[in-house]
Amino acid sequence: MKHHNLWHLHRRSVAGGVAAGLFAGLIPGSNPIQFFFAALFAVMFKVNLPVAVVTTLYSNPFTVVPIYIAAYAIGEFAIGNGAGKDLPQNELDLTDKNIGEWIPALMDWMVSLGKPLLVGLLLLALLLSLTGYIAVRAGWRFYAIYAWRKRAQRRH
């Protein structure tokens, strides 16, 4: 927790923090779980910890449904089931089953929805992380060049 990149704001640590936060924001669960993993990734990769934790907030109750629909579609496409299909209407109904049948029914239901969603979440998390990292690095560089040229113009 004492590495300087965890707390200092510079191009590499902030870009890494954004990437870690974007990835952790798609881990299923509520904010404390996502905050924990963002902090863990920040420490593991020695990137900005506060940026990583705050970046997870893009995944919230207002955005989670479209994100998960997109992840499911990406997962369907990646698995080879084809994209563009509607989400399956698999409802978990345990009312007509005894307790011994609950576990197999639950497992079948999770497999029917879970695999495309989990694969899609992983792929979307990787895509968002990479995109965020590149965007922050590029934006920081462009701003540095702009500021450098502006200072040079003031000197002349």
N, C-alpha and C positions, 0 to 999 in steps of 0.2 A: 504494500500500500504506500510505499515511500518513493516509488519511481516517479521521476519528474514528469513523464508524459501523462500520467494519470490526472494531473491538475493543471498543467500549462496549456495555453491556447496557441498552438502552431499548426501549420498546414497538415502535417502527417498525423498528429494525435487527434485533431478534430475530425479529419476525414475518417480515421479509424473508429472514432467514437460514434460517428453517424452510421457507419457500416455495422458496427456491433449493435447499436440500438435498433436499426431497421431489421436486422436479423432477429433479435430477441423479441421485437414487437409482434412477431408472428408465431411465437411459441404459444400454444394453446394454454389458456389460463387467464387469471386476472392480473392486474397491474403489479401486485407484489411479486408474482412469479416472474413476470417479464423484467421487472426492475432487478431482481436477483440475478437473472441470467445475463442481463446487460452489464451489470457490475462485474460478474464473473468473467465475461468475455473481455471487458476492458482491462481487468487485471491480467488475464492470461496473455492478451496481445499487447499490453502496455500502451493503451490508447486512452483518450480523455474520458474519465469515468462519469462526470456530470453530464457531458454531452450524450454519452451512450444511454444513460438512464432517462434523460428528458426526451430523447428521440423516440423511445418506445411509445410515447403518448399518441403517435399518429394512429395507433390501433386502439380504438375506443368504442363505446357503444354506438356512436353515430356512423363509424366507418367499418365496423367489423363484418356486417352482413355483405356489403359489396366486395370486401377483401376476400371473404371466405367463398363467395360465389366465383370470383375470379380464380382463386386457388383451386377450387374444385374443377373448373373448366380446364385449367392448365394441367392438373393431375389426370383428368380424363384423356386429354390429348397425349400426354407423355406416356401413359399406360397403353394407349392404343385403342381406347374405346371410342375415340372420336370426340371432337369438341363441338359445341353448339347445341348439344342435346339439353333438354330441360333437366333440372335436378330431379332425381328419382323421388317418388313419393313414398318412400319406405318409412312407415311409421312403426315404432316399436310398440306392439300391443301384447302385454303380458297378462291381461285379465282372464283369458281362457286357459292359461297354463298354470301348472302347479310349480312350486318353488324349484323343484329339480329340473324343470325345463327352462327356467329363467336364464341360466348361464349360457346354454347353447343358443337360445334365441337372441340374447344380447350380443354374443360373439358373432352370429350371422349378420345381425343388423350393423354392427361396427365394421365388419369386413365389407359389407355392401356399400357403405358410405365412406368408411374410414380410409381405405387405401388411396382412392383418387384424391381425397382431401389432404391426407398427410403428405403424399408425394407432391401435390400442388403447393402446399404450404412451404415445403422444403425448397422447391424450385423457385417459388416467388420470393422467399426470403433471400436466397442466394442472388437472384436477379436484382432485387431492391438494394441489397448490401453493396453489390458491385457498382450499380448505377449511382448510389449515394456517395460511395467513396470517390469515384471518378468525377462526379459533379462538384463535390467540395474541393477536391484537389485542383480541378480546372478553374472553378470560380475564384478560389484563393489566388491562384497564379495570375489570372486575368486582372484581378483587383490590384495585385502587387505591381504588375506591369503598368497599369493605369496610374497608380499613385506615383510610381517612379517617374513616368513621363511628365506628369503634372508638376512634380517637384523640379524636374529639369527645365520645364518651361518657365517657371517662376524665377529661376536663376538667370535666365537670359533676358 
